[in-house]
Amino acid sequence: MPESFRTFVLKVHSRCDLACDHCYIYESADQSWRDRPLMMSARTAAATAARIEEHAAAHGLRSVNVVLHGGEPLLCGPAHLRTLLATFAGMSVRAHLTVQTNGLRLGPAFLDLFDEFRVRVGVSMDGGRAAHDRHRRTRAGRGSYDRVRAAVETLAAREGRFAGLLCTIDLRNDPVEVYEELISLRPPAVDFLLPHGNWSQPPPGRVPRGGTPYADWLIAVFDRWYGAVPPETSVRFLEGILVLHLGGRSGTEGIGPEPAAVVVVESDGSIEQSDALKSAYQGAAATGLHVATDPFDAVFGLPGVAVRRPPPSACLACPRVRVCGGGHVAHRYRDGAGFDRPSVYCPDLYRLIGHIGSRVTGDLARLGG
């Protein structure tokens, strides 16, 4: 169990200007977003900042990560977003500020604001036009690729602002083509997201005794990425597996036996667990806590929360558990049985981890020989 939270994900706007059909917030089991206020108020932001300061002081943290998230955070508009950024930039503990956006509204007004507050920006992008527009479409059904790519090109020209690209895997897309499209934008990092699903609602293409399609997809990316000289970018999910093979800690949610030290604050000030849990059932991420009344440390005292949940009992004898940790908690769920199961991606994780381990072990042997 983590001793403290290092990353605070703040849902500063609870709606989105895209209608992505693979969204785990709006298209999954938990629909609590419908009852949230549109924006995090200045008062809620101030209460959240005070709780972060309290938590940092209690645990001797010199810095924290604050991620402005949604929904779509840029729907707040530059003026309100400035108020929020000023609140968190002004805390007594140093805050590394990040915004995660779909990129549609990422123009000069926001980029100037992010320059002022030294905010790094992550953008969600699923590959080239066909891959991206398959899911990331407007409510009118129009694709968003052209606007997003143009925004990312502008972002990349701003020194120090580009955090990276987040890509949700779709098995229908060629993995190497997707990877090469993303790195053509010169991101400092690319993160590949397994679609959030579970045993009751399996992700696309993940069927019992159905092979290892997600491992196959990611192995193609790994081999292309790992073999590049000089290195082209960071790939967080794959690097997490590499680090764990070498005896380190990944720090990546869903990889490794230690839960990521992340907590979420909704737009109304509710304190929640990882929002990926919303893909399991209504209320799966809820804690019943609120920044107006509760410290973040109270999360650690709740029974059954994700930050305290060990790898599933069925995984303990597996040689891969030191690396996969049983997989992301959200992917272990089954109706009526809870979360004490291996990940629905277990066959994929097993094969992917084995492939990466073999490559690394072979390279180390050659270097030592």
JOQUI-V313682 format. One record per backbone hydrogen bond with DSSP energy under -1.0 kcal/mol. NH is the residue of the N-H (numbers start at 1). CO is the residue of the C=O. Records with the same first field share a line. If there is no record, write none. Layout:
NH: CO + CO
This chain:
6: 261
7: 261
8: 65
9: 263
10: 67
11: 265
12: 10 + 69
14: 38
19: 137
23: 20
27: 23
30: 278
34: 31
35: 32
36: 33
40: 12
45: 41
46: 42
47: 43
48: 44
49: 45
50: 46
51: 47
52: 48
53: 49
54: 50
55: 51
56: 52
57: 53
58: 54
59: 55
61: 56
64: 94
65: 6
66: 96
67: 8
68: 98
69: 10
72: 15
75: 72
76: 73
77: 74
81: 77
82: 78
83: 79
84: 80
85: 81
86: 82
87: 83
88: 84
89: 85
90: 86
91: 88
94: 62
96: 64
98: 66
99: 120
100: 68
101: 122
106: 103
107: 105
111: 107
112: 108
113: 109
114: 110
115: 111
116: 112
117: 113
119: 114
120: 97
121: 161
122: 99
123: 164
124: 101
125: 166
132: 128
133: 129
135: 132
136: 132
137: 135
138: 142
141: 138
144: 136
148: 144
149: 145
150: 146
151: 147
152: 148
153: 149
154: 150
155: 151
156: 152
158: 155
161: 158
163: 121
164: 121
165: 189
166: 123
167: 191
169: 193
173: 170
178: 174
179: 175
180: 176
181: 177
182: 178
183: 179
184: 180
185: 182
186: 183
190: 234
191: 165
193: 167
198: 201
199: 333
206: 203
207: 205
210: 207
216: 212
217: 213
218: 214
219: 215
220: 216
221: 217
222: 218
223: 219
224: 220
225: 221
226: 222
227: 223
228: 225
234: 188
236: 190
239: 235
240: 236
241: 237
242: 238
243: 239
244: 240
245: 241
246: 242
247: 244
248: 243
255: 252
256: 323
262: 260
263: 7
264: 272
265: 9
266: 270
269: 266
271: 289
272: 264
273: 285
277: 274
278: 275
279: 276
280: 277
284: 281
291: 269
293: 290
294: 290
298: 295
299: 296
302: 299
308: 305
315: 312
318: 315
321: 318
323: 320
324: 320
325: 321
327: 324
331: 328
332: 329
334: 338
337: 334
338: 334
341: 339
344: 331
346: 343
349: 345
350: 346
351: 347
352: 348
353: 349
354: 350
355: 351
356: 352
357: 353
358: 354
359: 355
360: 356
361: 357
362: 358
363: 359
364: 360
365: 361
366: 362
367: 363
368: 364
369: 365
